[in-house]
């Protein structure tokens, strides 16, 4: 889950190194969480090709009551 994974857990994903993992966490924290996997492209360094490479490995779980991350 992109909204719960630590930077070290994100580093295990294909194409994600330490710097990009930190940027994902920083973006997540500043945005209040990801509303969907598609929002990964808002992180500097993640484009459409990398997003498609990551899709099989990531998900976003939303709160059932609020519908928010």
C-alpha positions in Angstrom: 0.0 0.0 0.0 1.6 3.3 -1.1 0.0 5.1 1.8 1.6 2.8 4.4 4.9 1.6 2.9 8.2 2.8 4.4 10.9 4.2 2.2 12.9 1.0 2.7 9.9 -1.1 1.6 9.4 1.2 -1.5 13.1 0.6 -2.4 12.3 -3.1 -3.1 10.1 -2.1 -6.0 11.6 -2.3 -9.6 13.1 1.1 -10.6 12.9 2.7 -7.2 16.1 3.6 -5.4 16.7 5.4 -2.1 16.2 9.0 -3.5 13.0 8.2 -5.3 11.6 6.2 -2.4 12.2 9.3 -0.2 10.5 11.5 -2.7 7.4 9.2 -2.7 7.2 9.4 1.1 7.7 13.2 1.1 5.0 13.6 -1.6 2.6 11.2 0.3 3.1 13.1 3.6 2.6 16.6 2.0 -0.4 15.5 0.0 -2.2 13.7 2.8 -1.7 10.3 1.0 -2.3 8.9 -2.4 -5.9 8.7 -3.7 -4.9 6.2 -6.3 -1.8 4.5 -7.9 -2.1 6.9 -10.9 -1.0 9.8 -8.6 2.5 8.4 -8.5 3.3 10.3 -11.7 3.1 13.5 -9.5 6.3 12.4 -7.9 9.4 13.8 -9.7 11.2 11.0 -11.4 8.1 8.8 -12.0 6.8 9.0 -15.5 4.2 6.9 -17.4 6.6 4.1 -18.2 7.8 3.6 -14.6 4.2 3.9 -13.4 3.2 1.0 -15.7 6.2 -1.0 -14.5 5.1 -0.5 -10.9 1.3 -1.1 -11.2 1.5 -4.9 -10.6 3.3 -4.3 -7.3 1.5 -1.4 -5.7 -2.0 -0.4 -4.5 -3.7 2.3 -2.6 -6.2 1.3 0.1 -8.7 4.0 1.0 -10.6 4.3 4.3 -14.0 2.7 3.9 -15.8 5.4 5.8 -14.2 8.6 4.5 -13.0 7.3 1.1 -9.7 9.0 1.9 -6.2 7.5 2.3 
